[in-house]
Structures are given as structure tokens and as C-alpha cells.
């Protein structure tokens, strides 16, 4: 797996986590 591909997925995951935490906080889990 190339570095660019890995960095791209890290950014996607970061945005995804921010979206989920904004929708419903992980503190409930």
C-alpha cells in the first residue's frame, strides 16, 4: 500500500470520525 493511499484513508477516517461524533457523541457508548 502506497503512502499517498494510506494518508488519504487517514484523512477520510478523520472526517468520518468527526461526522459521527457530531451526529452522536461516543460518550454514550
RAVENZI-V13269 format. One record per residue. N is the residue number from 1. RES is the residue in one small letter. NEAR is the number of other ideal C-beta (glycine too) atoms within 12 Angstrom. Layout:
BEGIN
n & res & near
N & RES & NEAR
N & RES & NEAR
END
This chain:
BEGIN
n & res & near
1 & x & 9
2 & x & 8
3 & x & 9
4 & x & 10
5 & x & 11
6 & x & 12
7 & x & 13
8 & x & 14
9 & x & 15
10 & x & 15
11 & x & 14
12 & x & 14
13 & x & 14
14 & x & 14
15 & x & 14
16 & x & 14
17 & x & 15
18 & x & 14
19 & x & 12
20 & x & 15
21 & x & 15
22 & x & 11
23 & x & 11
24 & x & 10
25 & x & 11
26 & x & 11
27 & x & 6
28 & x & 8
29 & x & 7
END
